[in-house]
Amino acid sequence: MNVARRLMFPVLAVILSLGALFARAPAQKTLNPSYFLDTKRTHSKFSSTIKPVLKVSSGAVIQAQIKEATDGQLNRNSSADAIAKVRFDPIHPLTGPVYVNGARPGNVLAVTLHRIEVGAWGWTGIFPGFGFLADEFSEPYLKTFTFEKGAKEARFTDKIRVPLRPFAGVMGVAPATDELLSTIPPRANGGNMDNPCLIEGTTVYFPVFVEGALFSIGDTHAAQGMGEVCGTAIEAPMTIVYEVRVLEKRDWIKEPHYETEDDYAVTAFAPTLDEAAKKATRYMIDYLVGRHGMDRTEAYVLCSIAGDLHIAEVVDVPHVLVSMHIAKKVLGS
């Protein structure tokens, strides 16, 4: 009997400690969307005058269908001859805008990308006059891809395979203007950032400029290298499940920030790489001062020894986009 009791107490202790652990563990957040957006109503400009297709509250989870970048002008059977016929006005059909209740100028809209699913096909190509080396590559080119459900790579040639890392090239809130702005360049509201780091699991933070934020998403890429040097990624239709949350004012977020499981990052657009890199450095300093209470000089030095500058894109004239990452473990988070 005594032996049995001695054996029983350690077992009970383990059971009780496990019970306390599970009792403290937060409930897993459901990723099941409550709202569904198809592609029947899209837009291809950024403006405060574009009416929302949906109104939601902070914390809403939305599933959005996304068209490929040309809005159907290219398809999986197209040839390079079709490149010359592509009109740029419909480029970047965006799903949205979504009005988020309680979002006001000065707030921040946090958008978490919970799930990104690639569609059945995609394309990449060269548009004469467009791209980082446009003066060297003047002939149209088009390559199409077919994807099975759950595909993990694109077959570039019989030998070469490109891993799929899908993300949305364009994400943004409405700017505070009545003007209908082109979606081609990135701006302070986000827009065509073409940042391949914004994959599934990432949370992007947008400064809010108008009532309701008016968030839109599109230009989905199945794979893209840093820089997007020829001007296109693997452009493909997709389904994205995302969550929107309204946050109080964060003075250090002047252009989109984002965080992944491992990194915190800032973004900066400018006409040149030098200007964008300097802005990104300043924005990271602002974040370290505002969020982590660092002295500005210390923050500058930390950017030098632990910050990584990345060229996201160099082709979306008149702006390029540069980001700076710092590992969360460096920051103790």
Secondary structure, DSSP 8 states (H G I E B T S, - for coil): -HHHHHHHHHHHHHHHHHHHHHHHS--------SEEE-SSSEE-EE-TTS--SEEE-TT-EEEEEE--TTTTSS-TT--GGGGGG--STT-S-EEEEEEETT--TT-EEEEEEEEEEE-SEEEEEE-TT-STTTTT--S-EEEEEE--TT--EEESSSS-EEE---EEEEEE---S-SS-EESSSEETTEEE---TT-BTT-EEEEE--STT--EEEEEEES---TB-TTS---B--EEEEEEEEEE---TT-SS-EEE-SSEEEEEEEESSHHHHHHHHHHHHHHHHHHHH---HHHHHHHHHHHEEEEEEES-STT-EEEEEEEETTTTT-
